[in-house]
């Protein structure tokens, strides 16, 4: 779709349909960017299950108002969704690097107790072990 202005200062979509293409322009996203795709409630794993999963935006769906996503970590990697949060300046490698970094899940500073980080494979599995000094 041509969204560039013409000599009459209107875009072709606006001249043909009589409406602005503001909503259409909002749907355009950077190809290959990192996105957090909403997980439907029936697919969530319990009350504290993940409400969004990382994926790569790979295109648009021709039949629906939705984006196509790919998640290399899942066996069925192509999915469609119209509910996602995009990080246009990040890619899949940024998501993987964040998952490997250790994270302190609690900041506890008591008398004689210091938090020690235990490195795990994923960020969600990082744990804090309290050691007495």
Rosetta blueprint (number, residue, H / E / L):
1 X L
2 X L
3 X L
4 X L
5 X L
6 X L
7 X L
8 X L
9 X L
10 X L
11 X L
12 X H
13 X H
14 X H
15 X H
16 X H
17 X H
18 X L
19 X L
20 X L
21 X L
22 X H
23 X H
24 X H
25 X H
26 X H
27 X H
28 X L
29 X L
30 X L
31 X L
32 X L
33 X L
34 X E
35 X E
36 X E
37 X E
38 X E
39 X L
40 X L
41 X H
42 X H
43 X H
44 X L
45 X L
46 X L
47 X L
48 X L
49 X L
50 X L
51 X L
52 X E
53 X E
54 X E
55 X E
56 X E
57 X E
58 X E
59 X E
60 X E
61 X L
62 X L
63 X L
64 X L
65 X L
66 X L
67 X E
68 X E
69 X E
70 X E
71 X L
72 X L
73 X L
74 X L
75 X L
76 X L
77 X L
78 X E
79 X E
80 X E
81 X E
82 X L
83 X L
84 X E
85 X E
86 X E
87 X E
88 X L
89 X L
90 X L
91 X L
92 X H
93 X H
94 X H
95 X H
96 X H
97 X H
98 X H
99 X H
100 X H
101 X L
102 X L
103 X L
104 X L
105 X L
106 X L
107 X L
108 X L
109 X L
110 X E
111 X L
112 X L
113 X E
114 X E
115 X E
116 X E
117 X E
118 X E
119 X L
120 X L
121 X L
122 X L
123 X H
124 X H
125 X H
126 X L
127 X E
128 X E
129 X E
130 X E
131 X E
132 X E
133 X L
